[in-house]
Amino acid sequence: MKVTRATFDEVMVPNYNPASMIPVRGEGSRVWDQDGAEYIDLAGGIAVNVLGHSHPALVAALNEQGSKLWHLSNVFTNEPALRLATKLTNATFAERVYFANSGAEANEAALKLARRFALEKFGEEKNEIIAFNKGFHGRTFFTVTVGGQAAYSDGFGPKPGAVVHCNYNDLAAFEKLISDKTCAVMMEPLQGEGGIISPDPAFVEGVRALCDKHNALLIFDEVQSGVGRTGHLYAYMGLNVVPDILTTAKSLGGGFPIGAMLTTADIAAHLKPGTHGSTYGGNPLACAVAEAAFDVVNTPEVLAGVVEKEALFRDLLTQINDKYHVFDEIRGKGLLLGAALNKDYEGRARDFLVASTNEKLMCLVAGANVVRFAPSLIISEQEIREGMARFERAVAHVVSA
Ligand SMILES: Cc1ncc(COP(=O)(O)O)c(C=O)c1O
């Protein structure tokens, strides 16, 4: 059956507006469309394809597990889930893991756990959740309400209550908002969707101290910043702060859907049997692929490579900007980078995205003013240079249009 981009408009719910080409194959950081045109992929499936496309270790894990056992449900546990959870707890502050299928579901679990923990330990008055403007935590109704962009949660009727927002990096405002009624604070330790906004380390430390003072749990949403993305296994490892709960997804499965919530044994104890769950969460196929991805990413070579590749990206983007004067700053950390447009190009990030696609380059936006790059962590130097050469042509096109 022949399908084209036009088919999308005929059979799909119109909540997305995908590119005009349809990718059919990928290898490393290159992707080919239906017509055989080759693209450089600096989008990485929105910070998911941590090892690029068709990485041999992931293909092998998928094939091996695929011929053994796909799915059981949580009536049974399975070996890949137990191995992956052991590796995640060995590598982080956490002692317990809950598996989900996506970032939103991992966050939903984190929020429900925080509410349950506060209710059981301190009583029902302690139920307020503080989150940050421009934050993004997923699209379930709870997580989208906690996310700091009301436009995403408006228009669906009454929202889950006791959720308040504060400006990111504004410790004074946060201090005014937090109280003994606060049960949890949810934040990205590097805001992604909101425009690639780095946290001020003193702000994060201040948030941690105030959470401790008010017995509020600190939840780090590392769905986008985790699994090597910043050059640390998790971004919190580069900040002087340890969260109580951490959520991870996207790069965790290297392209296979999986999410996880990590926490301490004490906190985890409040999700007793029957309080929360998922049919697919911790599925052996997903966990086998994630375990293989984790084994490759959590190595000094890959993590150090992220820092080197960041430097190259910054250098090449700065050279482009010296020539065309389109960006205010290059921001972010590791391989989650944003080129923030200056006043002359305000609101035009999508124009740069479309021009990039025309130059056979896949990249992303983060809001209307930021062009975002979230490539494979093992992208080659040659692919970065070729990608940036294509991006320069896209920038030249937008500037001259
Ligand atoms: C920080 C953060 N949290 C949560 C999510 C939601 O993840 P998912 O789309 O897998 O539900 C995203 C997705 O962009 C994200 O960037």
The ligand as a Gaussian input file, in Angstrom:
#p B3LYP/6-31G(d) Opt

LIG

0 1
 C       11.357000      17.315000      30.498000
 C       10.291000      16.464000      29.877000
 N        9.446000      15.801000      30.661000
 C        8.474000      15.015000      30.160000
 C        8.298000      14.888000      28.803000
 C        7.214000      14.009000      28.282000
 O        7.749000      12.820000      27.828000
 P        6.864000      11.857000      26.878000
 O        6.592000      12.620000      25.636000
 O        7.714000      10.642000      26.703000
 O        5.612000      11.564000      27.641000
 C        9.156000      15.572000      27.939000
 C        8.969000      15.480000      26.476000
 O        9.388000      16.314000      25.720000
 C       10.176000      16.384000      28.491000
 O       11.025000      17.065000      27.703000

